[in-house]
Amino acid sequence: MEKLFEGKTVVLTAGPTYEPIDPVRFIGNHSTGKMGYALAECFASRGAQVQLVAGPTNLQAQHEGITVTPVTTADEMYAAVKRLAPAADIWVFAAAVADYKPKVVATKKIKKTGAELTIELVKNVDIAAALGKEKRENQFALGFALETDNEDSNAREKLKKKNLNMIVLNSLNDPGAGFKHDTNKITIIEENKTTAFELKHKSEVAQDIVNLIWERLYV
């Protein structure tokens, strides 16, 4: 494997975040982290030093070029990425970060006291958007958009709002794509270009993404 990214540093987020409700319950999502870990392995195999900020998953990084920072919540993920991002050449936001978190986290397990329970939620930091405001001209940022409707327009809005160079669109309407699958079907959207790919194993999808980043940066 050609070491095309030798001397480059990649900061990459993967997996879900868990936002605690009380000591035993949390708000989360179905992300397995497989896509993010596949990207980390691909970048590392091509010579990059990868700083992988990973939410709770059952996965283990295999390549020695990957350093894992484990986190649980969106706030923890943001703090880690904010610390690592300035020194990185490439940012990849592949994590499925919870949009909201409980306003108050109970210190003890919430007991069943009635037929209904109301939990007030507040917005989490949008990690990609926050860091996008600090991105330098010589840094490259890629994000992910998991959509169910108005897919292209929603992804393009995120591309612009978060100051990304590329965004990878996943549609939950495509069989075999999104969470809980070993496969994925993506469309990569840039400001003036759209590239669609067939359904592939996530390790192959990672190669397609990394190849396109290489082409945009160095060809």
NUDREN-530054 format. One record per residue: residue number from 1; residue in one letter; x, y, z of N, C-alpha, C, O in turn. Coordinates in Angstrom, 2 decimals. Layout:
// residues N
   n res     n_x     n_y     n_z    ca_x    ca_y    ca_z     c_x     c_y     c_z     o_x     o_y     o_z
 NUM   A       X       Y       Z       X       Y       Z       X       Y       Z       X       Y       Z
...
//
This chain:
// residues 219
   n res     n_x     n_y     n_z    ca_x    ca_y    ca_z     c_x     c_y     c_z     o_x     o_y     o_z
   1   M    0.84   -1.20    0.00    0.00    0.00    0.00    0.88    1.25    0.00    1.74    1.42    0.87
   2   E    0.66    2.12   -0.97    1.45    3.35   -1.06    1.16    4.26    0.13    0.00    4.46    0.50
   3   K    2.21    4.81    0.71    2.06    5.67    1.88    1.77    7.11    1.42    2.57    8.02    1.63
   4   L    0.61    7.29    0.81    0.27    8.58    0.21    0.09    9.69    1.24    0.26   10.87    0.93
   5   F   -0.26    9.31    2.47   -0.52   10.31    3.51    0.61   10.37    4.54    0.40   10.83    5.66
   6   E    1.78    9.91    4.15    2.95    9.98    5.03    3.17   11.42    5.48    3.18   12.35    4.67
   7   G    3.35   11.61    6.79    3.60   12.95    7.33    2.34   13.75    7.58    2.42   14.89    8.06
   8   K    1.17   13.19    7.28   -0.10   13.89    7.50   -0.77   13.38    8.78   -0.64   12.21    9.14
   9   T   -1.49   14.27    9.44   -2.25   13.90   10.63   -3.75   14.05   10.35   -4.20   15.07    9.82
  10   V   -4.49   13.02   10.71   -5.94   13.02   10.52   -6.62   12.93   11.88   -6.30   12.04   12.67
  11   V   -7.54   13.84   12.16   -8.41   13.72   13.33   -9.75   13.19   12.85  -10.34   13.74   11.92
  12   L  -10.21   12.12   13.46  -11.39   11.42   12.97  -12.30   11.05   14.14  -11.83   10.52   15.14
  13   T  -13.58   11.34   14.01  -14.54   10.93   15.04  -15.33    9.72   14.56  -15.57    9.57   13.36
  14   A  -15.72    8.87   15.50  -16.44    7.64   15.13  -17.39    7.24   16.25  -17.22    7.60   17.42
  15   G  -18.40    6.48   15.86  -19.32    5.91   16.84  -20.40    6.87   17.31  -20.51    7.98   16.79
  16   P  -21.18    6.44   18.28  -22.24    7.29   18.83  -21.73    8.12   19.99  -20.58    7.96   20.42
  17   T  -22.57    8.99   20.51  -22.34    9.53   21.85  -23.53    9.10   22.72  -24.65    8.94   22.23
  18   Y  -23.26    8.93   23.99  -24.29    8.58   24.97  -24.46    9.77   25.92  -23.50   10.23   26.53
  19   E  -25.69   10.25   26.02  -25.98   11.41   26.87  -26.76   10.93   28.09  -27.92   10.52   27.95
  20   P  -26.16   10.96   29.28  -26.79   10.35   30.46  -28.07   11.05   30.91  -28.18   12.27   30.89
  21   I  -29.02   10.23   31.32  -30.26   10.71   31.93  -30.14   10.59   33.46  -30.49   11.50   34.21
  22   D  -29.63    9.44   33.88  -29.35    9.16   35.29  -28.20    8.15   35.30  -27.67    7.86   34.23
  23   P  -27.80    7.61   36.43  -26.64    6.71   36.44  -26.80    5.43   35.62  -25.80    4.76   35.35
  24   V  -28.02    5.06   35.21  -28.20    3.80   34.48  -28.80    3.98   33.08  -28.81    3.02   32.30
  25   R  -29.29    5.14   32.75  -29.96    5.35   31.46  -29.29    6.47   30.67  -28.67    7.37   31.23
  26   F  -29.44    6.38   29.35  -28.85    7.41   28.50  -29.66    7.54   27.21  -30.45    6.67   26.87
  27   I  -29.43    8.66   26.51  -29.94    8.85   25.16  -28.80    8.51   24.21  -27.69    9.02   24.37
  28   G  -29.07    7.67   23.22  -28.03    7.27   22.28  -28.61    7.04   20.90  -29.74    7.45   20.61
  29   N  -27.86    6.37   20.05  -28.34    6.02   18.72  -27.73    4.69   18.30  -26.97    4.07   19.06
  30   H  -28.05    4.24   17.08  -27.66    2.90   16.64  -26.30    2.84   15.96  -25.96    1.80   15.39
  31   S  -25.51    3.90   16.01  -24.20    3.87   15.35  -23.30    2.80   15.96  -23.20    2.68   17.18
  32   T  -22.65    2.03   15.09  -21.70    1.00   15.54  -20.26    1.48   15.51  -19.39    0.87   16.13
  33   G  -20.00    2.58   14.78  -18.64    3.07   14.63  -17.87    2.41   13.49  -16.71    2.75   13.25
  34   K  -18.50    1.46   12.78  -17.78    0.68   11.75  -17.24    1.56   10.63  -16.12    1.34   10.15
  35   M  -18.02    2.56   10.20  -17.56    3.41    9.10  -16.36    4.24    9.53  -15.38    4.36    8.79
  36   G  -16.43    4.82   10.72  -15.33    5.63   11.22  -14.06    4.83   11.43  -12.97    5.28   11.08
  37   Y  -14.20    3.64   12.00  -13.02    2.80   12.22  -12.43    2.33   10.90  -11.21    2.23   10.77
  38   A  -13.28    2.03    9.91  -12.78    1.63    8.58  -11.97    2.77    7.96  -10.94    2.53    7.34
  39   L  -12.45    4.00    8.12  -11.71    5.16    7.61  -10.38    5.33    8.34   -9.36    5.63    7.72
  40   A  -10.38    5.14    9.65   -9.15    5.26   10.43   -8.11    4.25    9.94   -6.94    4.59    9.76
  41   E   -8.53    3.00    9.74   -7.61    1.95    9.28   -7.08    2.28    7.88   -5.90    2.07    7.60
  42   C   -7.94    2.80    7.02   -7.55    3.13    5.66   -6.52    4.26    5.63   -5.50    4.16    4.96
  43   F   -6.79    5.32    6.37   -5.84    6.43    6.44   -4.49    5.96    7.00   -3.44    6.31    6.47
  44   A   -4.54    5.17    8.08   -3.31    4.72    8.72   -2.50    3.80    7.80   -1.27    3.88    7.77
  45   S   -3.19    2.95    7.06   -2.50    2.03    6.15   -1.80    2.79    5.03   -0.90    2.26    4.38
  46   R   -2.22    4.02    4.81   -1.60    4.84    3.76   -0.64    5.89    4.35   -0.30    6.87    3.68
  47   G   -0.24    5.68    5.58    0.85    6.47    6.13    0.47    7.58    7.08    1.36    8.19    7.69
  48   A   -0.82    7.86    7.24   -1.24    8.96    8.11   -1.13    8.57    9.58   -1.25    7.40    9.94
  49   Q   -0.90    9.56   10.42   -1.06    9.40   11.86   -2.50    9.79   12.18   -2.92   10.92   11.94
  50   V   -3.25    8.85   12.71   -4.69    9.06   12.92   -4.99    9.23   14.41   -4.67    8.37   15.22
  51   Q   -5.61   10.34   14.73   -6.12   10.58   16.08   -7.62   10.27   16.03   -8.41   11.07   15.54
  52   L   -8.00    9.11   16.54   -9.38    8.63   16.48  -10.09    8.93   17.80   -9.75    8.36   18.84
  53   V  -11.07    9.81   17.74  -11.88   10.14   18.92  -13.16    9.33   18.81  -14.00    9.60   17.95
  54   A  -13.29    8.33   19.67  -14.34    7.33   19.48  -15.33    7.28   20.63  -14.94    7.21   21.80
  55   G  -16.61    7.33   20.28  -17.66    7.10   21.25  -17.74    5.62   21.60  -16.93    4.84   21.12
  56   P  -18.70    5.23   22.44  -18.78    3.84   22.91  -19.07    2.85   21.76  -20.13    2.91   21.15
  57   T  -18.12    1.96   21.49  -18.30    0.90   20.48  -17.64   -0.37   20.99  -16.94   -0.37   22.01
  58   N  -17.86   -1.46   20.26  -17.20   -2.73   20.58  -15.97   -2.95   19.70  -15.44   -4.06   19.67
  59   L  -15.52   -1.93   18.99  -14.45   -2.07   18.02  -13.09   -1.76   18.63  -12.98   -1.03   19.61
  60   Q  -12.07   -2.33   18.02  -10.69   -2.06   18.43   -9.90   -1.62   17.21  -10.01   -2.24   16.15
  61   A   -9.11   -0.57   17.33   -8.25   -0.15   16.24   -7.09   -1.13   16.13   -6.51   -1.54   17.13
  62   Q   -6.75   -1.51   14.88   -5.72   -2.52   14.65   -4.37   -1.92   14.28   -3.33   -2.45   14.66
  63   H   -4.37   -0.82   13.54   -3.11   -0.28   13.00   -2.37    0.52   14.05   -2.97    1.25   14.84
  64   E   -1.05    0.38   14.05   -0.24    1.10   15.05   -0.23    2.61   14.82    0.16    3.37   15.71
  65   G   -0.66    3.04   13.63   -0.71    4.48   13.35   -1.96    5.17   13.88   -2.16    6.35   13.63
  66   I   -2.79    4.42   14.60   -4.04    4.98   15.13   -3.93    5.13   16.65   -3.62    4.18   17.36
  67   T   -4.17    6.34   17.13   -4.25    6.60   18.56   -5.69    6.88   18.92   -6.31    7.79   18.36
  68   V   -6.25    6.10   19.83   -7.67    6.22   20.17   -7.85    7.03   21.45   -7.21    6.76   22.47
  69   T   -8.72    8.02   21.37   -9.17    8.76   22.56  -10.62    8.37   22.80  -11.50    8.81   22.05
  70   P  -10.91    7.55   23.82  -12.29    7.14   24.06  -13.08    8.24   24.78  -12.59    8.85   25.73
  71   V  -14.30    8.47   24.32  -15.18    9.45   24.95  -16.57    8.85   25.05  -16.85    7.81   24.46
  72   T  -17.43    9.49   25.81  -18.80    9.02   25.96  -19.81   10.04   25.44  -20.67    9.71   24.62
  73   T  -19.72   11.27   25.91  -20.71   12.30   25.58  -20.24   13.21   24.44  -19.07   13.20   24.07
  74   A  -21.18   13.98   23.91  -20.85   14.96   22.87  -19.88   16.01   23.41  -18.96   16.42   22.70
  75   D  -20.07   16.44   24.63  -19.18   17.45   25.22  -17.75   16.91   25.33  -16.79   17.64   25.07
  76   E  -17.62   15.64   25.71  -16.29   15.03   25.80  -15.65   14.91   24.42  -14.46   15.15   24.25
  77   M  -16.47   14.54   23.43  -15.95   14.42   22.05  -15.50   15.78   21.54  -14.44   15.88   20.92
  78   Y  -16.29   16.80   21.78  -15.93   18.14   21.33  -14.62   18.61   21.97  -13.77   19.18   21.30
  79   A  -14.47   18.39   23.27  -13.25   18.81   23.98  -12.03   18.12   23.39  -10.98   18.74   23.21
  80   A  -12.15   16.82   23.10  -11.02   16.07   22.56  -10.67   16.54   21.15   -9.50   16.74   20.84
  81   V  -11.69   16.71   20.31  -11.44   17.12   18.92  -10.89   18.55   18.88   -9.99   18.85   18.09
  82   K  -11.43   19.42   19.72  -10.96   20.81   19.77   -9.48   20.87   20.15   -8.74   21.73   19.67
  83   R   -9.07   19.97   21.01   -7.65   19.91   21.43   -6.76   19.40   20.30   -5.63   19.88   20.13
  84   L   -7.25   18.45   19.53   -6.42   17.78   18.52   -6.47   18.45   17.15   -5.52   18.35   16.37
  85   A   -7.57   19.14   16.85   -7.82   19.65   15.49   -6.78   20.66   14.98   -6.41   20.58   13.81
  86   P   -6.29   21.59   15.80   -5.37   22.59   15.25   -4.12   22.01   14.60   -3.61   22.59   13.64
  87   A   -3.63   20.88   15.10   -2.40   20.29   14.57   -2.64   19.31   13.42   -1.69   18.75   12.88
  88   A   -3.91   19.11   13.05   -4.24   18.11   12.03   -4.37   18.73   10.65   -4.76   19.89   10.50
  89   D   -4.05   17.94    9.63   -4.19   18.37    8.24   -5.61   18.08    7.72   -6.14   18.83    6.90
  90   I   -6.20   16.99    8.20   -7.50   16.54    7.71   -8.40   16.25    8.89   -7.99   15.60    9.85
  91   W   -9.63   16.73    8.81  -10.65   16.44    9.82  -11.74   15.59    9.17  -12.23   15.92    8.09
  92   V  -12.11   14.50    9.83  -13.21   13.66    9.34  -14.21   13.47   10.48  -13.89   12.87   11.52
  93   F  -15.42   13.98   10.28  -16.46   13.88   11.30  -17.42   12.76   10.93  -18.44   12.99   10.27
  94   A  -17.09   11.53   11.36  -17.89   10.36   11.02  -18.77    9.89   12.18  -19.58    8.97   12.01
  95   A  -18.63   10.50   13.34  -19.43   10.09   14.50  -20.89   10.51   14.36  -21.21   11.50   13.70
  96   A  -21.76    9.74   14.97  -23.18   10.09   15.05  -23.40   10.74   16.42  -23.76   10.08   17.39
  97   V  -23.19   12.04   16.46  -23.25   12.77   17.73  -24.71   13.09   18.07  -25.46   13.57   17.22
  98   A  -25.10   12.84   19.30  -26.47   13.15   19.73  -26.73   14.65   19.59  -25.93   15.47   20.04
  99   D  -27.86   15.00   18.98  -28.19   16.41   18.79  -28.59   17.09   20.10  -28.39   18.29   20.28
 100   Y  -29.15   16.29   21.02  -29.65   16.86   22.28  -29.16   16.02   23.46  -28.80   14.86   23.32
 101   K  -29.17   16.65   24.63  -28.83   15.97   25.87  -29.80   16.43   26.96  -30.38   17.52   26.84
 102   P  -30.00   15.64   28.00  -30.86   16.08   29.10  -30.33   17.35   29.75  -29.12   17.48   29.99
 103   K  -31.23   18.28   30.04  -30.83   19.53   30.68  -30.27   19.27   32.08  -29.32   19.92   32.51
 104   V  -30.89   18.32   32.77  -30.45   17.95   34.12  -30.23   16.44   34.15  -31.09   15.68   33.73
 105   V  -29.08   16.03   34.64  -28.78   14.60   34.80  -29.02   14.22   36.27  -28.41   14.79   37.18
 106   A  -29.93   13.27   36.48  -30.25   12.85   37.85  -29.05   12.13   38.47  -28.39   11.34   37.80
 107   T  -28.78   12.40   39.72  -27.65   11.76   40.40  -28.00   10.36   40.87  -27.11    9.54   41.12
 108   K  -29.30   10.07   40.99  -29.75    8.73   41.38  -30.72    8.21   40.33  -31.32    8.99   39.59
 109   K  -30.87    6.90   40.27  -31.78    6.28   39.31  -33.19    6.85   39.47  -33.73    6.90   40.58
 110   I  -33.77    7.27   38.34  -35.13    7.81   38.37  -36.11    6.66   38.56  -36.12    5.71   37.78
 111   K  -36.93    6.74   39.60  -37.89    5.69   39.92  -39.19    5.88   39.13  -39.56    6.99   38.77
 112   K  -39.86    4.76   38.88  -41.18    4.82   38.23  -42.19    5.39   39.22  -42.47    4.79   40.26
 113   T  -42.74    6.56   38.89  -43.69    7.19   39.80  -45.03    7.50   39.14  -45.98    7.88   39.83
 114   G  -45.12    7.34   37.82  -46.37    7.66   37.14  -46.36    7.10   35.74  -45.41    6.44   35.33
 115   A  -47.44    7.36   35.01  -47.59    6.83   33.66  -46.72    7.57   32.64  -46.45    7.05   31.56
 116   E  -46.29    8.78   32.99  -45.49    9.57   32.07  -44.26   10.13   32.77  -44.24   10.36   33.97
 117   L  -43.22   10.34   31.95  -42.00   10.97   32.44  -41.55   11.98   31.39  -41.38   11.64   30.22
 118   T  -41.36   13.20   31.81  -40.91   14.24   30.89  -39.46   14.59   31.19  -39.10   14.89   32.33
 119   I  -38.63   14.55   30.15  -37.23   14.92   30.28  -36.97   16.12   29.39  -37.19   16.06   28.18
 120   E  -36.50   17.21   29.96  -36.20   18.40   29.18  -34.82   18.26   28.54  -33.84   17.93   29.21
 121   L  -34.77   18.50   27.23  -33.52   18.36   26.49  -33.00   19.72   26.04  -33.77   20.64   25.79
 122   V  -31.68   19.82   25.96  -31.04   21.03   25.42  -30.10   20.60   24.30  -29.64   19.46   24.25
 123   K  -29.83   21.53   23.41  -29.03   21.22   22.23  -27.57   20.98   22.59  -26.99   21.70   23.40
 124   N  -26.98   19.96   21.97  -25.55   19.73   22.09  -24.80   20.64   21.13  -25.37   21.17   20.19
 125   V  -23.53   20.81   21.38  -22.67   21.55   20.47  -22.60   20.79   19.14  -22.50   19.57   19.12
 126   D  -22.66   21.53   18.02  -22.45   20.94   16.70  -20.93   20.98   16.46  -20.38   22.02   16.12
 127   I  -20.29   19.85   16.64  -18.82   19.80   16.66  -18.24   20.28   15.33  -17.32   21.09   15.31
 128   A  -18.77   19.76   14.23  -18.23   20.13   12.91  -18.43   21.62   12.63  -17.53   22.29   12.12
 129   A  -19.60   22.14   12.97  -19.89   23.55   12.72  -19.01   24.45   13.59  -18.50   25.47   13.12
 130   A  -18.82   24.08   14.86  -18.00   24.89   15.76  -16.55   24.93   15.29  -15.92   25.99   15.28
 131   L  -16.03   23.79   14.90  -14.64   23.75   14.45  -14.49   24.34   13.05  -13.43   24.86   12.70
 132   G  -15.56   24.27   12.26  -15.51   24.85   10.92  -15.20   26.33   10.93  -14.62   26.86    9.99
 133   K  -15.59   27.02   12.00  -15.32   28.45   12.13  -13.83   28.73   12.36  -13.36   29.84   12.14
 134   E  -13.10   27.70   12.79  -11.68   27.86   13.09  -10.78   27.20   12.05   -9.56   27.25   12.16
 135   K  -11.38   26.58   11.03  -10.60   25.85   10.02   -9.75   26.78    9.20  -10.21   27.82    8.72
 136   R   -8.49   26.41    9.03   -7.57   27.20    8.22   -7.66   26.78    6.75   -8.21   25.72    6.43
 137   E   -7.11   27.61    5.86   -7.15   27.33    4.42   -6.45   26.03    4.08   -6.84   25.34    3.14
 138   N   -5.41   25.69    4.84   -4.63   24.48    4.52   -5.17   23.23    5.21   -4.52   22.18    5.18
 139   Q   -6.33   23.33    5.83   -6.95   22.16    6.46   -8.16   21.71    5.64   -8.86   22.53    5.04
 140   F   -8.39   20.40    5.62   -9.46   19.81    4.83  -10.45   19.13    5.77  -10.05   18.38    6.66
 141   A  -11.74   19.40    5.59  -12.76   18.84    6.49  -13.82   18.08    5.71  -14.34   18.56    4.70
 142   L  -14.12   16.89    6.20  -15.18   16.06    5.62  -16.18   15.69    6.70  -15.79   15.31    7.80
 143   G  -17.45   15.81    6.38  -18.50   15.44    7.32  -19.41   14.38    6.73  -19.27   14.00    5.57
 144   F  -20.35   13.92    7.53  -21.34   12.93    7.10  -22.74   13.48    7.33  -22.98   14.21    8.29
 145   A  -23.64   13.14    6.44  -25.05   13.51    6.60  -25.89   12.26    6.42  -25.90   11.67    5.34
 146   L  -26.59   11.86    7.46  -27.50   10.72    7.39  -28.91   11.29    7.27  -29.42   11.88    8.22
 147   E  -29.54   11.11    6.13  -30.80   11.77    5.85  -31.89   10.76    5.48  -31.61    9.63    5.08
 148   T  -33.14   11.20    5.63  -34.29   10.38    5.23  -35.17   11.09    4.21  -35.96   10.45    3.52
 149   D  -35.04   12.42    4.10  -35.82   13.17    3.12  -35.08   14.45    2.76  -34.22   14.92    3.50
 150   N  -35.42   15.02    1.60  -34.72   16.21    1.07  -33.21   16.02    1.21  -32.50   16.92    1.67
 151   E  -32.74   14.86    0.82  -31.39   14.42    1.15  -30.31   15.35    0.58  -29.44   15.82    1.30
 152   D  -30.39   15.60   -0.73  -29.35   16.40   -1.38  -29.31   17.82   -0.83  -28.24   18.35   -0.51
 153   S  -30.48   18.45   -0.72  -30.52   19.84   -0.25  -30.09   19.95    1.22  -29.40   20.89    1.59
 154   N  -30.49   18.98    2.04  -30.07   19.00    3.45  -28.55   18.84    3.57  -27.91   19.51    4.37
 155   A  -27.99   17.94    2.76  -26.54   17.71    2.81  -25.78   18.95    2.34  -24.77   19.32    2.92
 156   R  -26.28   19.59    1.27  -25.61   20.79    0.76  -25.67   21.94    1.77  -24.74   22.73    1.88
 157   E  -26.76   22.02    2.48  -26.89   23.05    3.52  -25.86   22.83    4.62  -25.25   23.78    5.11
 158   K  -25.66   21.55    5.00  -24.66   21.23    6.03  -23.25   21.50    5.53  -22.40   21.98    6.28
 159   L  -23.00   21.19    4.26  -21.69   21.43    3.66  -21.28   22.89    3.83  -20.15   23.20    4.20
 160   K  -22.23   23.78    3.54  -21.96   25.21    3.61  -21.91   25.70    5.05  -20.99   26.42    5.44
 161   K  -22.90   25.32    5.83  -23.02   25.82    7.20  -21.84   25.41    8.08  -21.42   26.16    8.97
 162   K  -21.30   24.22    7.82  -20.23   23.70    8.67  -18.83   23.94    8.08  -17.83   23.48    8.62
 163   N  -18.78   24.66    6.94  -17.50   24.99    6.31  -16.71   23.73    5.98  -15.52   23.64    6.26
 164   L  -17.41   22.74    5.39  -16.78   21.48    4.99  -16.31   21.55    3.55  -16.87   22.30    2.74
 165   N  -15.29   20.77    3.23  -14.87   20.64    1.83  -15.66   19.55    1.11  -15.88   19.63   -0.10
 166   M  -16.08   18.55    1.87  -16.87   17.43    1.33  -17.87   16.98    2.38  -17.64   17.14    3.58
 167   I  -18.97   16.41    1.91  -19.89   15.75    2.83  -20.33   14.43    2.22  -20.64   14.36    1.04
 168   V  -20.35   13.41    3.04  -20.75   12.07    2.60  -22.21   11.87    2.98  -22.57   11.87    4.15
 169   L  -23.04   11.71    1.96  -24.48   11.53    2.17  -24.82   10.05    2.25  -24.55    9.29    1.33
 170   N  -25.41    9.66    3.38  -26.02    8.34    3.55  -27.53    8.52    3.53  -28.04    9.46    4.14
 171   S  -28.23    7.64    2.86  -29.69    7.68    2.92  -30.20    6.43    3.62  -29.82    5.31    3.27
 172   L  -31.04    6.62    4.61  -31.66    5.47    5.28  -32.71    4.81    4.38  -33.26    3.76    4.72
 173   N  -32.98    5.43    3.23  -33.91    4.83    2.27  -33.23    3.78    1.39  -33.91    3.04    0.67
 174   D  -31.90    3.70    1.44  -31.17    2.72    0.65  -30.96    1.45    1.47  -30.36    1.51    2.54
 175   P  -31.46    0.29    0.99  -31.25   -0.97    1.72  -29.76   -1.26    1.88  -28.99   -1.14    0.93
 176   G  -29.36   -1.65    3.08  -27.96   -2.00    3.34  -27.08   -0.83    3.68  -25.87   -0.99    3.86
 177   A  -27.66    0.37    3.78  -26.87    1.56    4.11  -27.21    2.05    5.51  -28.25    1.69    6.07
 178   G  -26.32    2.87    6.07  -26.59    3.47    7.39  -26.14    2.58    8.54  -25.20    1.80    8.40
 179   F  -26.82    2.71    9.67  -26.44    2.01   10.89  -26.65    0.50   10.79  -27.46    0.02    9.99
 180   K  -25.91   -0.23   11.61  -26.09   -1.67   11.83  -25.76   -2.53   10.62  -26.08   -3.72   10.62
 181   H  -25.15   -1.96    9.60  -24.79   -2.75    8.42  -23.26   -2.77    8.26  -22.57   -1.86    8.70
 182   D  -22.77   -3.83    7.61  -21.36   -3.87    7.23  -21.14   -3.21    5.88  -20.00   -3.01    5.46
 183   T  -22.24   -2.86    5.22  -22.17   -2.21    3.91  -22.67   -0.77    4.02  -23.29   -0.38    5.01
 184   N  -22.39    0.00    2.97  -22.88    1.38    2.93  -22.98    1.81    1.46  -22.24    1.33    0.61
 185   K  -23.90    2.72    1.20  -24.08    3.28   -0.14  -24.03    4.80    0.03  -24.89    5.38    0.69
 186   I  -23.04    5.42   -0.58  -22.81    6.85   -0.31  -22.81    7.68   -1.59  -22.60    7.19   -2.70
 187   T  -23.07    8.96   -1.38  -22.86    9.99   -2.39  -21.99   11.06   -1.75  -22.32   11.57   -0.68
 188   I  -20.89   11.41   -2.41  -20.02   12.45   -1.88  -20.34   13.76   -2.58  -20.27   13.86   -3.81
 189   I  -20.69   14.76   -1.78  -21.11   16.06   -2.32  -20.05   17.10   -2.00  -19.62   17.26   -0.86
 190   E  -19.64   17.82   -3.05  -18.74   18.97   -2.91  -19.47   20.19   -3.47  -20.57   20.07   -4.02
 191   E  -18.86   21.34   -3.33  -19.54   22.57   -3.74  -20.00   22.51   -5.20  -21.12   22.92   -5.52
 192   N  -19.14   22.00   -6.08  -19.46   22.00   -7.51  -19.43   20.61   -8.14  -19.33   20.48   -9.36
 193   K  -19.51   19.57   -7.31  -19.40   18.22   -7.86  -20.11   17.22   -6.96  -20.11   17.37   -5.74
 194   T  -20.71   16.21   -7.56  -21.35   15.13   -6.82  -20.86   13.80   -7.39  -20.87   13.60   -8.60
 195   T  -20.43   12.90   -6.51  -19.93   11.59   -6.93  -20.71   10.50   -6.20  -20.68   10.44   -4.97
 196   A  -21.40    9.65   -6.96  -22.22    8.59   -6.36  -21.51    7.25   -6.48  -20.83    6.98   -7.47
 197   F  -21.67    6.41   -5.47  -21.04    5.10   -5.44  -22.10    4.02   -5.22  -23.18    4.29   -4.69
 198   E  -21.79    2.80   -5.64  -22.68    1.66   -5.43  -22.57    1.16   -3.98  -21.68    1.56   -3.24
 199   L  -23.48    0.29   -3.60  -23.43   -0.36   -2.29  -22.17   -1.21   -2.19  -21.91   -2.05   -3.05
 200   K  -21.38   -0.97   -1.14  -20.12   -1.69   -0.95  -19.90   -1.98    0.52  -20.58   -1.42    1.38
 201   H  -18.95   -2.88    0.81  -18.53   -3.11    2.19  -17.91   -1.81    2.71  -17.29   -1.06    1.96
 202   K  -18.07   -1.57    3.99  -17.59   -0.30    4.56  -16.07   -0.11    4.42  -15.60    1.02    4.34
 203   S  -15.32   -1.20    4.37  -13.87   -1.06    4.15  -13.60   -0.53    2.75  -12.66    0.25    2.54
 204   E  -14.42   -0.94    1.77  -14.27   -0.44    0.39  -14.77    1.00    0.28  -14.19    1.81   -0.45
 205   V  -15.85    1.32    1.00  -16.36    2.69    1.03  -15.30    3.63    1.58  -15.10    4.73    1.07
 206   A  -14.61    3.18    2.64  -13.54    3.99    3.23  -12.45    4.28    2.20  -11.94    5.39    2.13
 207   Q  -12.11    3.29    1.41  -11.09    3.49    0.37  -11.56    4.52   -0.66  -10.77    5.36   -1.09
 208   D  -12.83    4.45   -1.06  -13.36    5.43   -2.01  -13.26    6.85   -1.46  -12.87    7.78   -2.17
 209   I  -13.62    7.01   -0.18  -13.58    8.34    0.45  -12.15    8.85    0.53  -11.87    9.99    0.17
 210   V  -11.24    8.00    1.01   -9.84    8.40    1.16   -9.21    8.71   -0.19   -8.44    9.65   -0.31
 211   N   -9.54    7.92   -1.19   -9.01    8.17   -2.54   -9.45    9.54   -3.06   -8.65   10.28   -3.64
 212   L  -10.72    9.88   -2.84  -11.22   11.16   -3.33  -10.61   12.33   -2.58  -10.33   13.37   -3.18
 213   I  -10.40   12.18   -1.28   -9.71   13.22   -0.51   -8.30   13.43   -1.06   -7.85   14.56   -1.24
 214   W   -7.61   12.31   -1.34   -6.26   12.41   -1.90   -6.27   13.18   -3.22   -5.44   14.06   -3.44
 215   E   -7.23   12.85   -4.08   -7.31   13.51   -5.39   -7.53   15.02   -5.23   -6.90   15.81   -5.93
 216   R   -8.40   15.40   -4.32   -8.69   16.83   -4.14   -7.51   17.58   -3.52   -7.30   18.75   -3.81
 217   L   -6.77   16.92   -2.69   -5.68   17.62   -2.00   -4.36   17.61   -2.76   -3.63   18.60   -2.74
 218   Y   -4.05   16.52   -3.42   -2.68   16.36   -3.89   -2.52   16.03   -5.37   -1.39   15.89   -5.83
 219   V   -3.60   15.89   -6.13   -3.46   15.56   -7.55   -3.58   16.82   -8.38   -3.49   16.76   -9.61
//
